[in-house]
Amino acid sequence: MTDRAIEAPGDGADALEQFVFGYGSLTRGFGGRSARLKGHRRVWGVAMDNRVTIPGYKLYRRREDGGRPAVYVAFLDIVEDPDAATEGVLFAVDDAALLALDERERNYERIDVSDAVQGAAGTVWTYRGSDAGRARLRAAIASGCAVVAADYVEALRATFATLGVEDDLALGELPPMDLERIDLDARYRTPKPSPLLNRPMSLDSPT
């Protein structure tokens, strides 16, 4: 998940009877309370294609030289596991905030997990990796071009420590890269191609 700012109701919005369970970047900046999602575990499960420019989305540049690396950047996901539980944050949303999250979480699909989260007086949604997002990461790992943004991992670990959430962010095959995230305006136009973007790669994906 990414962390573009979204207006969300505060902790006292229980009357809305609609909540989101955040387990990655959605654990930060939305208020709410600690919660647990039963029957799921946290994994590195989806990726975006950093070669592709999408107005209103984002891209990454190397901090050391400003170059735009031809890599796939991985993000957290959840998978079903009857013996596991994922700790995170539960926060209230209204319809407008939910639609904004749907737009933001383009590597995911929103699913109803109300039966898996205790203590919520209403519908609980969370975001699970889309088939396309998961396929991108699998292919990128196989081709050796999948990475994680180092500051994304550091920010999550700091948030998890504050919340008392177990640090289960082992990177495995994913090397961290020192990247700066650039949020793109919806009117952003693709700049003139750079040689950095013309290196051949074995993957072809829309995001």
Buried (B, 14 or more C-beta within 10 A) or exposed (E): BBBBEBEBBEEEBEEBEBBBBBBBBBBBBBBBEEBBBBBBBBBBBBBBBBBBBBEBBBBBBBEEEEEBBBBBBBBBBBBEBEEBEBBBBBBBBBEEBBEBBBEBBBBBBBEEBEEBBEEBEEBBBBBBBBEBBBBBBEBBBEEEBBBBBBBBBEBBEEBBEEBEBEEEBEEEEBEBBEBEBEEBEEEBEEEEEEEBBEEEBEBEBEB
